[in-house]
Amino acid sequence: MGNDLENFDFLELGQAIQDAREKQRITREELAEELGISARHLQSIEKEGQYPSFRLFIQLVTMFHISVDQYIHPDSPIKKTTLRRRLDVLLDTFDDAELTIIAGTAQGICKAKKQPED
C-alpha cells in the first residue's frame, strides 16, 4: 500500500471549502473565530493547499457537507458529490407536500430530456 498522501493536492478541496463558506455568506474571519484558528491559517488551507489537522479537516467537511471522495479518489466513480450532499440537506427541510412538488418537477425534467428535438 503506497503513501498517496505525498501526492495528494489539498488545493482543490481547500477551494471547495472556501466556495461552501462563501455560499453561506460566512467570512473567513467569522469561521476562523468559530473554529479557534487564525484567519491566516484558514486562508492558507483554502487558497494555498495547506493540510489542516485531522480534527479541523473533519470540522470543515462536516460543517459544509463536503463529500471528500471526489477529491481523495478522483478516478473512482463518485457516489455522492458535494452538490448532491447539499441537495440532500435541503431536501431534508421540506415536508411531504413540498417533496411531491419537487419530485414532479424532477420527473418533468427527465421526460423533457427524453423528448426528441424537433
N, CA, C and O atoms as a printed pandas DataFrame, in Angstrom:
     atom_number atom_name residue_name chain_id  residue_number  x_coord  y_coord  z_coord
0              1         N          MET        A               1    0.848   -1.183    0.000
1              2        CA          MET        A               1    0.000    0.000    0.000
2              3         C          MET        A               1    0.889    1.239    0.000
3              4         O          MET        A               1    1.636    1.473    0.950
4              5         N          GLY        A               2    0.807    2.032   -1.068
5              6        CA          GLY        A               2    1.644    3.220   -1.203
6              7         C          GLY        A               2    1.136    4.369   -0.369
7              8         O          GLY        A               2   -0.002    4.361    0.102
8              9         N          ASN        A               3    1.990    5.357   -0.192
9             10        CA          ASN        A               3    1.604    6.543    0.562
10            11         C          ASN        A               3    1.107    7.602   -0.411
11            12         O          ASN        A               3    1.891    8.399   -0.926
12            13         N          ASP        A               4   -0.200    7.609   -0.661
13            14        CA          ASP        A               4   -0.787    8.567   -1.587
14            15         C          ASP        A               4   -0.831    9.977   -1.019
15            16         O          ASP        A               4   -1.037   10.937   -1.762
16            17         N          LEU        A               5   -0.640   10.115    0.291
17            18        CA          LEU        A               5   -0.701   11.425    0.910
18            19         C          LEU        A               5    0.361   12.355    0.343
19            20         O          LEU        A               5    0.148   13.562    0.231
20            21         N          GLU        A               6    1.521   11.776   -0.019
21            22        CA          GLU        A               6    2.591   12.603   -0.590
22            23         C          GLU        A               6    2.155   13.233   -1.911
23            24         O          GLU        A               6    2.588   14.335   -2.247
24            25         N          ASN        A               7    1.301   12.539   -2.659
25            26        CA          ASN        A               7    0.859   13.021   -3.957
26            27         C          ASN        A               7   -0.465   13.763   -3.892
27            28         O          ASN        A               7   -0.931   14.284   -4.905
28            29         N          PHE        A               8   -1.074   13.818   -2.722
29            30        CA          PHE        A               8   -2.398   14.423   -2.607
30            31         C          PHE        A               8   -2.288   15.937   -2.606
31            32         O          PHE        A               8   -1.544   16.524   -1.820
32            33         N          ASP        A               9   -3.046   16.558   -3.506
33            34        CA          ASP        A               9   -3.072   18.013   -3.614
34            35         C          ASP        A               9   -4.316   18.517   -2.892
35            36         O          ASP        A               9   -5.435   18.267   -3.339
36            37         N          PHE        A              10   -4.132   19.215   -1.790
37            38        CA          PHE        A              10   -5.259   19.685   -0.979
38            39         C          PHE        A              10   -5.905   20.941   -1.563
39            40         O          PHE        A              10   -6.957   21.370   -1.090
40            41         N          LEU        A              11   -5.292   21.528   -2.577
41            42        CA          LEU        A              11   -5.756   22.812   -3.108
42            43         C          LEU        A              11   -7.204   22.773   -3.583
43            44         O          LEU        A              11   -7.971   23.694   -3.300
44            45         N          GLU        A              12   -7.590   21.712   -4.306
45            46        CA          GLU        A              12   -8.955   21.619   -4.811
46            47         C          GLU        A              12   -9.967   21.501   -3.674
47            48         O          GLU        A              12  -11.037   22.107   -3.720
48            49         N          LEU        A              13   -9.626   20.732   -2.676
49            50        CA          LEU        A              13  -10.502   20.571   -1.520
50            51         C          LEU        A              13  -10.573   21.870   -0.725
51            52         O          LEU        A              13  -11.637   22.230   -0.222
52            53         N          GLY        A              14   -9.462   22.570   -0.608
53            54        CA          GLY        A              14   -9.453   23.875    0.050
54            55         C          GLY        A              14  -10.361   24.864   -0.659
55            56         O          GLY        A              14  -11.053   25.656   -0.019
56            57         N          GLN        A              15  -10.354   24.814   -2.000
57            58        CA          GLN        A              15  -11.224   25.691   -2.791
58            59         C          GLN        A              15  -12.692   25.337   -2.559
59            60         O          GLN        A              15  -13.540   26.227   -2.496
60            61         N          ALA        A              16  -12.998   24.045   -2.431
61            62        CA          ALA        A              16  -14.380   23.618   -2.169
62            63         C          ALA        A              16  -14.845   24.137   -0.804
63            64         O          ALA        A              16  -16.002   24.525   -0.640
64            65         N          ILE        A              17  -13.937   24.139    0.164
65            66        CA          ILE        A              17  -14.257   24.670    1.500
66            67         C          ILE        A              17  -14.540   26.165    1.402
67            68         O          ILE        A              17  -15.511   26.655    1.978
68            69         N          GLN        A              18  -13.696   26.888    0.675
69            70        CA          GLN        A              18  -13.905   28.326    0.502
70            71         C          GLN        A              18  -15.236   28.603   -0.202
71            72         O          GLN        A              18  -15.998   29.470    0.226
72            73         N          ASP        A              19  -15.513   27.867   -1.278
73            74        CA          ASP        A              19  -16.759   28.064   -2.021
74            75         C          ASP        A              19  -17.975   27.829   -1.123
75            76         O          ASP        A              19  -18.927   28.610   -1.140
76            77         N          ALA        A              20  -17.935   26.759   -0.347
77            78        CA          ALA        A              20  -19.061   26.439    0.542
78            79         C          ALA        A              20  -19.229   27.523    1.603
79            80         O          ALA        A              20  -20.350   27.916    1.926
80            81         N          ARG        A              21  -18.108   28.004    2.142
81            82        CA          ARG        A              21  -18.156   29.065    3.155
82            83         C          ARG        A              21  -18.771   30.327    2.570
83            84         O          ARG        A              21  -19.623   30.958    3.196
84            85         N          GLU        A              22  -18.340   30.692    1.371
85            86        CA          GLU        A              22  -18.842   31.911    0.737
86            87         C          GLU        A              22  -20.325   31.795    0.383
87            88         O          GLU        A              22  -21.067   32.771    0.487
88            89         N          LYS        A              23  -20.755   30.608   -0.034
89            90        CA          LYS        A              23  -22.169   30.409   -0.355
90            91         C          LYS        A              23  -23.048   30.610    0.875
91            92         O          LYS        A              23  -24.200   31.030    0.762
92            93         N          GLN        A              24  -22.501   30.309    2.043
93            94        CA          GLN        A              24  -23.258   30.515    3.285
94            95         C          GLN        A              24  -23.033   31.913    3.853
95            96         O          GLN        A              24  -23.474   32.226    4.959
96            97         N          ARG        A              25  -22.346   32.740    3.087
97            98        CA          ARG        A              25  -22.061   34.129    3.471
98            99         C          ARG        A              25  -21.388   34.235    4.852
99           100         O          ARG        A              25  -21.753   35.064    5.686
100          101         N          ILE        A              26  -20.406   33.373    5.050
101          102        CA          ILE        A              26  -19.610   33.398    6.275
102          103         C          ILE        A              26  -18.246   33.943    5.889
103          104         O          ILE        A              26  -17.623   33.448    4.950
104          105         N          THR        A              27  -17.779   34.952    6.602
105          106        CA          THR        A              27  -16.457   35.499    6.279
106          107         C          THR        A              27  -15.380   34.556    6.811
107          108         O          THR        A              27  -15.616   33.740    7.702
108          109         N          ARG        A              28  -14.211   34.699    6.238
109          110        CA          ARG        A              28  -13.084   33.883    6.695
110          111         C          ARG        A              28  -12.802   34.164    8.171
111          112         O          ARG        A              28  -12.480   33.255    8.936
112          113         N          GLU        A              29  -12.928   35.426    8.558
113          114        CA          GLU        A              29  -12.663   35.800    9.956
114          115         C          GLU        A              29  -13.688   35.168   10.902
115          116         O          GLU        A              29  -13.334   34.679   11.975
116          117         N          GLU        A              30  -14.963   35.183   10.493
117          118        CA          GLU        A              30  -16.016   34.589   11.334
118          119         C          GLU        A              30  -15.789   33.087   11.519
119          120         O          GLU        A              30  -15.904   32.563   12.627
120          121         N          LEU        A              31  -15.470   32.412   10.430
121          122        CA          LEU        A              31  -15.260   30.969   10.518
122          123         C          LEU        A              31  -14.020   30.651   11.339
123          124         O          LEU        A              31  -14.031   29.739   12.166
124          125         N          ALA        A              32  -12.962   31.399   11.109
125          126        CA          ALA        A              32  -11.723   31.172   11.859
126          127         C          ALA        A              32  -11.966   31.334   13.354
127          128         O          ALA        A              32  -11.478   30.540   14.158
128          129         N          GLU        A              33  -12.715   32.358   13.719
129          130        CA          GLU        A              33  -13.018   32.578   15.137
130          131         C          GLU        A              33  -13.829   31.420   15.713
131          132         O          GLU        A              33  -13.568   30.955   16.822
132          133         N          GLU        A              34  -14.811   30.966   14.947
133          134        CA          GLU        A              34  -15.647   29.855   15.411
134          135         C          GLU        A              34  -14.828   28.576   15.593
135          136         O          GLU        A              34  -15.096   27.782   16.494
136          137         N          LEU        A              35  -13.831   28.386   14.733
137          138        CA          LEU        A              35  -13.011   27.172   14.799
138          139         C          LEU        A              35  -11.818   27.309   15.747
139          140         O          LEU        A              35  -11.137   26.327   16.042
140          141         N          GLY        A              36  -11.573   28.521   16.217
141          142        CA          GLY        A              36  -10.451   28.739   17.131
142          143         C          GLY        A              36   -9.100   28.724   16.433
143          144         O          GLY        A              36   -8.096   28.303   17.006
144          145         N          ILE        A              37   -9.087   29.193   15.175
145          146        CA          ILE        A              37   -7.833   29.282   14.427
146          147         C          ILE        A              37   -7.707   30.700   13.886
147          148         O          ILE        A              37   -8.647   31.490   13.971
148          149         N          SER        A              38   -6.539   31.017   13.327
149          150        CA          SER        A              38   -6.369   32.350   12.757
150          151         C          SER        A              38   -6.962   32.388   11.354
151          152         O          SER        A              38   -7.030   31.367   10.670
152          153         N          ALA        A              39   -7.389   33.573   10.934
153          154        CA          ALA        A              39   -7.909   33.757    9.586
154          155         C          ALA        A              39   -6.817   33.442    8.564
155          156         O          ALA        A              39   -7.105   32.925    7.485
156          157         N          ARG        A              40   -5.576   33.749    8.899
157          158        CA          ARG        A              40   -4.436   33.464    8.006
158          159         C          ARG        A              40   -4.286   31.958    7.808
159          160         O          ARG        A              40   -4.012   31.509    6.695
160          161         N          HIS        A              41   -4.462   31.170    8.872
161          162        CA          HIS        A              41   -4.365   29.716    8.765
162          163         C          HIS        A              41   -5.478   29.184    7.861
163          164         O          HIS        A              41   -5.239   28.313    7.025
164          165         N          LEU        A              42   -6.688   29.707    8.029
165          166        CA          LEU        A              42   -7.807   29.282    7.196
166          167         C          LEU        A              42   -7.546   29.665    5.732
167          168         O          LEU        A              42   -7.839   28.888    4.823
168          169         N          GLN        A              43   -7.002   30.853    5.513
169          170        CA          GLN        A              43   -6.680   31.290    4.156
170          171         C          GLN        A              43   -5.663   30.341    3.525
171          172         O          GLN        A              43   -5.788   30.000    2.349
172          173         N          SER        A              44   -4.669   29.914    4.280
173          174        CA          SER        A              44   -3.648   29.027    3.709
174          175         C          SER        A              44   -4.239   27.658    3.365
175          176         O          SER        A              44   -3.761   26.996    2.444
176          177         N          ILE        A              45   -5.274   27.225    4.094
177          178        CA          ILE        A              45   -5.966   25.970    3.778
178          179         C          ILE        A              45   -6.785   26.147    2.504
179          180         O          ILE        A              45   -6.748   25.300    1.611
180          181         N          GLU        A              46   -7.518   27.244    2.426
181          182        CA          GLU        A              46   -8.414   27.485    1.287
182          183         C          GLU        A              46   -7.669   27.823   -0.005
183          184         O          GLU        A              46   -8.051   27.356   -1.078
184          185         N          LYS        A              47   -6.627   28.619    0.088
185          186        CA          LYS        A              47   -6.006   29.178   -1.115
186          187         C          LYS        A              47   -4.624   28.615   -1.447
187          188         O          LYS        A              47   -4.166   28.731   -2.583
188          189         N          GLU        A              48   -3.958   28.007   -0.464
189          190        CA          GLU        A              48   -2.575   27.577   -0.707
190          191         C          GLU        A              48   -2.392   26.071   -0.607
191          192         O          GLU        A              48   -1.284   25.564   -0.781
192          193         N          GLY        A              49   -3.477   25.357   -0.328
193          194        CA          GLY        A              49   -3.388   23.900   -0.282
194          195         C          GLY        A              49   -2.733   23.351    0.968
195          196         O          GLY        A              49   -2.305   22.197    0.986
196          197         N          GLN        A              50   -2.646   24.166    2.023
197          198        CA          GLN        A              50   -2.052   23.673    3.268
198          199         C          GLN        A              50   -2.965   22.625    3.892
199          200         O          GLN        A              50   -4.184   22.796    3.921
200          201         N          TYR        A              51   -2.379   21.542    4.389
201          202        CA          TYR        A              51   -3.154   20.489    5.040
202          203         C          TYR        A              51   -3.595   20.976    6.422
203          204         O          TYR        A              51   -2.767   21.455    7.196
204          205         N          PRO        A              52   -4.866   20.862    6.736
205          206        CA          PRO        A              52   -5.307   21.172    8.103
206          207         C          PRO        A              52   -5.043   19.967    8.992
207          208         O          PRO        A              52   -4.733   18.883    8.499
208          209         N          SER        A              53   -5.165   20.152   10.295
209          210        CA          SER        A              53   -5.097   18.999   11.188
210          211         C          SER        A              53   -6.292   18.107   10.886
211          212         O          SER        A              53   -7.265   18.560   10.285
212          213         N          PHE        A              54   -6.230   16.857   11.293
213          214        CA          PHE        A              54   -7.340   15.942   11.022
214          215         C          PHE        A              54   -8.624   16.450   11.668
215          216         O          PHE        A              54   -9.693   16.402   11.060
216          217         N          ARG        A              55   -8.515   16.933   12.897
217          218        CA          ARG        A              55   -9.698   17.437   13.607
218          219         C          ARG        A              55  -10.331   18.611   12.852
219          220         O          ARG        A              55  -11.551   18.663   12.699
220          221         N          LEU        A              56   -9.517   19.541   12.388
221          222        CA          LEU        A              56  -10.007   20.702   11.646
222          223         C          LEU        A              56  -10.603   20.266   10.307
223          224         O          LEU        A              56  -11.639   20.777    9.885
224          225         N          PHE        A              57   -9.945   19.325    9.652
225          226        CA          PHE        A              57  -10.443   18.786    8.392
226          227         C          PHE        A              57  -11.858   18.229    8.570
227          228         O          PHE        A              57  -12.754   18.545    7.787
228          229         N          ILE        A              58  -12.054   17.412    9.586
229          230        CA          ILE        A              58  -13.372   16.823    9.860
230          231         C          ILE        A              58  -14.393   17.924   10.165
231          232         O          ILE        A              58  -15.523   17.873    9.680
232          233         N          GLN        A              59  -14.001   18.909   10.958
233          234        CA          GLN        A              59  -14.911   20.015   11.272
234          235         C          GLN        A              59  -15.361   20.728    9.995
235          236         O          GLN        A              59  -16.548   21.003    9.823
236          237         N          LEU        A              60  -14.431   21.022    9.114
237          238        CA          LEU        A              60  -14.743   21.771    7.894
238          239         C          LEU        A              60  -15.633   20.979    6.940
239          240         O          LEU        A              60  -16.624   21.507    6.435
240          241         N          VAL        A              61  -15.289   19.719    6.691
241          242        CA          VAL        A              61  -16.078   18.963    5.711
242          243         C          VAL        A              61  -17.462   18.602    6.238
243          244         O          VAL        A              61  -18.412   18.501    5.462
244          245         N          THR        A              62  -17.586   18.406    7.546
245          246        CA          THR        A              62  -18.920   18.112    8.079
246          247         C          THR        A              62  -19.750   19.387    8.188
247          248         O          THR        A              62  -20.958   19.354    7.955
248          249         N          MET        A              63  -19.137   20.484    8.531
249          250        CA          MET        A              63  -19.841   21.756    8.655
250          251         C          MET        A              63  -20.467   22.179    7.334
251          252         O          MET        A              63  -21.574   22.715    7.300
252          253         N          PHE        A              64  -19.740   21.931    6.244
253          254        CA          PHE        A              64  -20.196   22.378    4.929
254          255         C          PHE        A              64  -20.712   21.232    4.051
255          256         O          PHE        A              64  -20.979   21.434    2.866
256          257         N          HIS        A              65  -20.851   20.043    4.619
257          258        CA          HIS        A              65  -21.391   18.880    3.895
258          259         C          HIS        A              65  -20.607   18.619    2.608
259          260         O          HIS        A              65  -21.190   18.446    1.537
260          261         N          ILE        A              66  -19.287   18.594    2.727
261          262        CA          ILE        A              66  -18.434   18.374    1.567
262          263         C          ILE        A              66  -18.093   16.889    1.470
263          264         O          ILE        A              66  -17.593   16.293    2.424
264          265         N          SER        A              67  -18.366   16.303    0.315
265          266        CA          SER        A              67  -18.008   14.918    0.054
266          267         C          SER        A              67  -16.548   14.895   -0.388
267          268         O          SER        A              67  -16.192   15.498   -1.401
268          269         N          VAL        A              68  -15.713   14.205    0.365
269          270        CA          VAL        A              68  -14.281   14.219    0.047
270          271         C          VAL        A              68  -13.872   13.137   -0.943
271          272         O          VAL        A              68  -12.764   13.185   -1.477
272          273         N          ASP        A              69  -14.741   12.164   -1.199
273          274        CA          ASP        A              69  -14.394   11.077   -2.120
274          275         C          ASP        A              69  -13.922   11.592   -3.466
275          276         O          ASP        A              69  -12.943   11.090   -4.019
276          277         N          GLN        A              70  -14.613   12.593   -3.995
277          278        CA          GLN        A              70  -14.264   13.098   -5.320
278          279         C          GLN        A              70  -12.880   13.726   -5.359
279          280         O          GLN        A              70  -12.293   13.852   -6.434
280          281         N          TYR        A              71  -12.346   14.124   -4.207
281          282        CA          TYR        A              71  -11.020   14.725   -4.153
282          283         C          TYR        A              71   -9.944   13.697   -3.804
283          284         O          TYR        A              71   -8.833   13.747   -4.332
284          285         N          ILE        A              72  -10.280   12.776   -2.923
285          286        CA          ILE        A              72   -9.308   11.777   -2.479
286          287         C          ILE        A              72   -9.173   10.646   -3.490
287          288         O          ILE        A              72   -8.077   10.127   -3.701
288          289         N          HIS        A              73  -10.283   10.262   -4.116
289          290        CA          HIS        A              73  -10.284    9.188   -5.118
290          291         C          HIS        A              73  -10.836    9.735   -6.438
291          292         O          HIS        A              73  -11.925    9.340   -6.856
292          293         N          PRO        A              74  -10.108   10.631   -7.094
293          294        CA          PRO        A              74  -10.667   11.282   -8.284
294          295         C          PRO        A              74  -10.975   10.324   -9.435
295          296         O          PRO        A              74  -11.813   10.635  -10.282
296          297         N          ASP        A              75  -10.317    9.167   -9.482
297          298        CA          ASP        A              75  -10.531    8.234  -10.584
298          299         C          ASP        A              75  -11.627    7.212  -10.295
299          300         O          ASP        A              75  -12.014    6.447  -11.179
300          301         N          SER        A              76  -12.127    7.198   -9.063
301          302        CA          SER        A              76  -13.193    6.261   -8.694
302          303         C          SER        A              76  -14.543    6.867   -9.059
303          304         O          SER        A              76  -14.701    8.088   -9.082
304          305         N          PRO        A              77  -15.518    5.997   -9.346
305          306        CA          PRO        A              77  -16.858    6.535   -9.601
306          307         C          PRO        A              77  -17.367    7.266   -8.360
307          308         O          PRO        A              77  -17.235    6.772   -7.240
308          309         N          ILE        A              78  -17.946    8.438   -8.568
309          310        CA          ILE        A              78  -18.415    9.261   -7.455
310          311         C          ILE        A              78  -19.777    8.760   -7.002
311          312         O          ILE        A              78  -20.704    8.622   -7.799
312          313         N          LYS        A              79  -19.876    8.494   -5.713
313          314        CA          LYS        A              79  -21.164    8.075   -5.178
314          315         C          LYS        A              79  -22.047    9.291   -4.942
315          316         O          LYS        A              79  -23.169    9.349   -5.447
316          317         N          LYS        A              80  -21.554   10.263   -4.181
317          318        CA          LYS        A              80  -22.315   11.490   -3.940
318          319         C          LYS        A              80  -21.363   12.667   -3.970
319          320         O          LYS        A              80  -20.410   12.730   -3.193
320          321         N          THR        A              81  -21.622   13.590   -4.864
321          322        CA          THR        A              81  -20.801   14.786   -4.945
322          323         C          THR        A              81  -21.201   15.739   -3.817
323          324         O          THR        A              81  -22.208   15.539   -3.139
324          325         N          THR        A              82  -20.410   16.746   -3.642
325          326        CA          THR        A              82  -20.720   17.768   -2.653
326          327         C          THR        A              82  -22.071   18.403   -2.951
327          328         O          THR        A              82  -22.859   18.654   -2.040
328          329         N          LEU        A              83  -22.337   18.662   -4.221
329          330        CA          LEU        A              83  -23.616   19.262   -4.603
330          331         C          LEU        A              83  -24.779   18.344   -4.235
331          332         O          LEU        A              83  -25.806   18.811   -3.743
332          333         N          ARG        A              84  -24.625   17.051   -4.470
333          334        CA          ARG        A              84  -25.696   16.103   -4.104
334          335         C          ARG        A              84  -25.898   16.062   -2.594
335          336         O          ARG        A              84  -27.029   15.953   -2.122
336          337         N          ARG        A              85  -24.816   16.148   -1.840
337          338        CA          ARG        A              85  -24.959   16.156   -0.379
338          339         C          ARG        A              85  -25.677   17.418    0.090
339          340         O          ARG        A              85  -26.513   17.359    0.992
340          341         N          ARG        A              86  -25.354   18.563   -0.520
341          342        CA          ARG        A              86  -26.033   19.813   -0.164
342          343         C          ARG        A              86  -27.507   19.729   -0.501
343          344         O          ARG        A              86  -28.358   20.207    0.250
344          345         N          LEU        A              87  -27.803   19.112   -1.647
345          346        CA          LEU        A              87  -29.191   18.933   -2.054
346          347         C          LEU        A              87  -29.926   18.034   -1.066
347          348         O          LEU        A              87  -31.082   18.294   -0.732
348          349         N          ASP        A              88  -29.266   16.980   -0.598
349          350        CA          ASP        A              88  -29.872   16.108    0.422
350          351         C          ASP        A              88  -30.230   16.901    1.677
351          352         O          ASP        A              88  -31.306   16.726    2.248
352          353         N          VAL        A              89  -29.315   17.775    2.098
353          354        CA          VAL        A              89  -29.559   18.598    3.283
354          355         C          VAL        A              89  -30.772   19.501    3.054
355          356         O          VAL        A              89  -31.618   19.644    3.936
356          357         N          LEU        A              90  -30.855   20.108    1.869
357          358        CA          LEU        A              90  -32.002   20.959    1.543
358          359         C          LEU        A              90  -33.298   20.156    1.511
359          360         O          LEU        A              90  -34.318   20.600    2.038
360          361         N          LEU        A              91  -33.262   18.981    0.898
361          362        CA          LEU        A              91  -34.467   18.159    0.804
362          363         C          LEU        A              91  -34.993   17.772    2.188
363          364         O          LEU        A              91  -36.199   17.627    2.385
364          365         N          ASP        A              92  -34.078   17.608    3.136
365          366        CA          ASP        A              92  -34.491   17.261    4.500
366          367         C          ASP        A              92  -35.317   18.360    5.160
367          368         O          ASP        A              92  -35.985   18.111    6.163
368          369         N          THR        A              93  -35.277   19.578    4.604
369          370        CA          THR        A              93  -36.027   20.683    5.204
370          371         C          THR        A              93  -37.463   20.764    4.699
371          372         O          THR        A              93  -38.259   21.540    5.227
372          373         N          PHE        A              94  -37.805   19.965    3.674
373          374        CA          PHE        A              94  -39.142   20.023    3.085
374          375         C          PHE        A              94  -40.074   18.978    3.685
375          376         O          PHE        A              94  -39.636   17.909    4.110
376          377         N          ASP        A              95  -41.385   19.304    3.715
377          378        CA          ASP        A              95  -42.378   18.315    4.149
378          379         C          ASP        A              95  -42.813   17.485    2.937
379          380         O          ASP        A              95  -42.374   17.747    1.817
380          381         N          ASP        A              96  -43.672   16.489    3.157
381          382        CA          ASP        A              96  -44.067   15.580    2.077
382          383         C          ASP        A              96  -44.765   16.297    0.918
383          384         O          ASP        A              96  -44.550   15.945   -0.241
384          385         N          ALA        A              97  -45.588   17.287    1.216
385          386        CA          ALA        A              97  -46.279   18.014    0.146
386          387         C          ALA        A              97  -45.267   18.743   -0.741
387          388         O          ALA        A              97  -45.383   18.725   -1.966
388          389         N          GLU        A              98  -44.285   19.377   -0.122
389          390        CA          GLU        A              98  -43.258   20.082   -0.891
390          391         C          GLU        A              98  -42.386   19.102   -1.672
391          392         O          GLU        A              98  -41.993   19.386   -2.804
392          393         N          LEU        A              99  -42.082   17.949   -1.072
393          394        CA          LEU        A              99  -41.290   16.934   -1.762
394          395         C          LEU        A              99  -42.034   16.381   -2.976
395          396         O          LEU        A              99  -41.410   16.032   -3.978
396          397         N          THR        A             100  -43.359   16.298   -2.894
397          398        CA          THR        A             100  -44.161   15.836   -4.030
398          399         C          THR        A             100  -44.003   16.789   -5.207
399          400         O          THR        A             100  -43.885   16.354   -6.352
400          401         N          ILE        A             101  -44.002   18.080   -4.927
401          402        CA          ILE        A             101  -43.809   19.089   -5.976
402          403         C          ILE        A             101  -42.413   18.954   -6.586
403          404         O          ILE        A             101  -42.261   18.997   -7.807
404          405         N          ILE        A             102  -41.413   18.793   -5.752
405          406        CA          ILE        A             102  -40.038   18.666   -6.231
406          407         C          ILE        A             102  -39.892   17.393   -7.068
407          408         O          ILE        A             102  -39.245   17.414   -8.115
408          409         N          ALA        A             103  -40.483   16.297   -6.619
409          410        CA          ALA        A             103  -40.414   15.037   -7.365
410          411         C          ALA        A             103  -41.085   15.189   -8.727
411          412         O          ALA        A             103  -40.569   14.699   -9.731
412          413         N          GLY        A             104  -42.227   15.862   -8.766
413          414        CA          GLY        A             104  -42.924   16.097  -10.028
414          415         C          GLY        A             104  -42.090   16.924  -10.984
415          416         O          GLY        A             104  -42.056   16.660  -12.186
416          417         N          THR        A             105  -41.419   17.923  -10.443
417          418        CA          THR        A             105  -40.545   18.769  -11.265
418          419         C          THR        A             105  -39.394   17.931  -11.837
419          420         O          THR        A             105  -39.074   18.038  -13.021
420          421         N          ALA        A             106  -38.784   17.109  -11.003
421          422        CA          ALA        A             106  -37.673   16.260  -11.451
422          423         C          ALA        A             106  -38.140   15.286  -12.533
423          424         O          ALA        A             106  -37.437   15.067  -13.520
424          425         N          GLN        A             107  -39.317   14.708  -12.349
425          426        CA          GLN        A             107  -39.851   13.785  -13.360
426          427         C          GLN        A             107  -40.122   14.524  -14.670
427          428         O          GLN        A             107  -39.871   13.983  -15.747
428          429         N          GLY        A             108  -40.628   15.748  -14.587
429          430        CA          GLY        A             108  -40.856   16.563  -15.781
430          431         C          GLY        A             108  -39.564   16.835  -16.531
431          432         O          GLY        A             108  -39.535   16.790  -17.761
432          433         N          ILE        A             109  -38.504   17.116  -15.802
433          434        CA          ILE        A             109  -37.194   17.362  -16.430
434          435         C          ILE        A             109  -36.718   16.088  -17.132
435          436         O          ILE        A             109  -36.206   16.148  -18.250
436          437         N          CYS        A             110  -36.888   14.939  -16.477
437          438        CA          CYS        A             110  -36.474   13.663  -17.080
438          439         C          CYS        A             110  -37.251   13.391  -18.365
439          440         O          CYS        A             110  -36.671   12.960  -19.362
440          441         N          LYS        A             111  -38.550   13.638  -18.346
441          442        CA          LYS        A             111  -39.368   13.431  -19.550
442          443         C          LYS        A             111  -38.926   14.368  -20.665
443          444         O          LYS        A             111  -38.841   13.959  -21.823
444          445         N          ALA        A             112  -38.647   15.614  -20.328
445          446        CA          ALA        A             112  -38.223   16.599  -21.329
446          447         C          ALA        A             112  -36.890   16.196  -21.952
447          448         O          ALA        A             112  -36.679   16.415  -23.145
448          449         N          LYS        A             113  -35.988   15.612  -21.165
449          450        CA          LYS        A             113  -34.687   15.187  -21.688
450          451         C          LYS        A             113  -34.831   14.033  -22.666
451          452         O          LYS        A             113  -34.020   13.887  -23.580
452          453         N          LYS        A             114  -35.863   13.208  -22.479
453          454        CA          LYS        A             114  -36.078   12.046  -23.341
454          455         C          LYS        A             114  -36.760   12.405  -24.657
455          456         O          LYS        A             114  -36.722   11.625  -25.608
456          457         N          GLN        A             115  -37.390   13.595  -24.719
457          458        CA          GLN        A             115  -38.112   14.009  -25.929
458          459         C          GLN        A             115  -37.118   14.262  -27.061
459          460         O          GLN        A             115  -36.107   14.935  -26.863
460          461         N          PRO        A             116  -37.406   13.722  -28.250
461          462        CA          PRO        A             116  -36.535   14.047  -29.382
462          463         C          PRO        A             116  -36.698   15.513  -29.755
463          464         O          PRO        A             116  -37.788   16.080  -29.678
464          465         N          GLU        A             117  -35.588   16.105  -30.159
465          466        CA          GLU        A             117  -35.642   17.524  -30.549
466          467         C          GLU        A             117  -36.352   17.653  -31.881
467          468         O          GLU        A             117  -36.143   16.842  -32.783
468          469         N          ASP        A             118  -37.198   18.676  -32.008
469          470        CA          ASP        A             118  -37.934   18.902  -33.256
470          471         C          ASP        A             118  -37.078   19.599  -34.275
471          472         O          ASP        A             118  -37.536   19.869  -35.385
